[in-house]
Amino acid sequence: SKDLKGAMETLIEQKRQKLSTVEKLDEHMDFASQLIFAQNRGDLTAENVNQCVLEMMIAAPDTLSVTLFFMLILIAEHPTVEEEMMREIETVMGKQDLQT
């Protein structure tokens, strides 16, 4: 929708502004930064950059759910790992209740 497209354009512009003011670029070189520099070189259009960032934002829930599913299967198949994870949680959280 137009709202989502506008939000992406705003986020990309904010990133572009941040990149123009940083002293060390290597500390800020993520995928969005690479897209912006590709646009600056003329390799991509502004629409290409917007679409790539939008797809990254939208795809995240799907890829995250698949990753979590397989992680939970692996934990279930390795009870000693599950026990170690629970000990670590108890060490960090103490007696606090876990919240979802």
C-alpha positions in Angstrom: 0.0 0.0 0.0 1.0 3.6 -0.3 1.5 3.9 3.5 3.9 1.0 3.6 5.8 2.4 0.6 6.0 5.8 2.2 7.3 4.3 5.4 10.0 2.4 3.5 11.1 5.5 1.7 11.3 7.4 5.0 13.4 4.6 6.6 15.7 4.5 3.6 16.1 8.3 3.7 16.9 8.1 7.4 19.6 5.5 6.7 21.0 7.5 3.8 21.3 10.6 6.2 23.0 8.5 8.8 25.5 7.1 6.3 26.4 10.6 5.2 27.4 11.6 8.7 29.2 8.6 10.1 33.0 8.7 10.5 33.7 5.0 9.9 31.5 3.4 7.2 32.7 -0.1 7.9 30.8 -0.1 11.2 27.5 0.7 9.4 27.8 -1.5 6.3 24.7 -3.7 6.4 22.6 -4.9 3.5 20.5 -1.7 3.4 23.7 0.4 3.2 25.0 -1.8 0.3 21.7 -1.1 -1.5 22.0 2.6 -1.0 25.5 2.7 -2.3 24.5 0.6 -5.3 21.9 3.2 -6.0 24.5 6.0 -5.7 26.6 4.2 -8.2 23.7 3.9 -10.6 23.5 0.1 -10.3 20.0 0.2 -8.8 17.0 2.6 -9.0 15.4 4.1 -5.9 12.4 1.8 -6.6 14.8 -1.2 -6.6 16.1 -0.2 -3.2 12.7 0.4 -1.8 11.4 -3.0 -3.1 14.4 -4.9 -1.6 14.1 -3.3 1.8 10.3 -3.9 1.8 10.8 -7.6 0.9 13.3 -7.9 3.7 10.8 -6.5 6.2 7.9 -8.6 4.9 9.9 -11.9 4.6 11.2 -11.8 8.1 8.2 -13.3 9.8 8.1 -16.3 7.4 11.7 -17.1 7.6 11.8 -16.5 11.4 8.9 -19.0 11.9 10.6 -21.7 9.8 13.9 -21.1 11.7 12.2 -21.3 15.1 10.3 -24.5 14.0 13.5 -26.3 13.1 15.3 -25.0 16.2 12.6 -26.4 18.4 12.7 -29.7 16.6 16.5 -29.9 17.1 16.1 -29.0 20.8 13.5 -31.7 21.2 15.8 -34.3 19.6 18.7 -33.3 21.9 17.5 -33.4 25.6 20.9 -32.7 27.0 21.0 -29.4 25.0 17.5 -28.6 26.3 18.7 -29.2 29.9 21.7 -26.9 29.4 19.5 -24.2 27.9 17.1 -24.5 30.9 20.0 -24.2 33.3 21.3 -21.1 31.5 17.8 -19.5 31.6 17.6 -20.3 35.3 21.1 -18.8 35.9 20.2 -15.6 34.1 16.6 -15.2 35.2 16.8 -16.6 38.7 13.4 -17.1 40.3 11.7 -14.6 38.0 8.7 -15.8 35.9 9.3 -16.0 32.2 7.0 -13.8 30.2 5.8 -14.3 26.7 
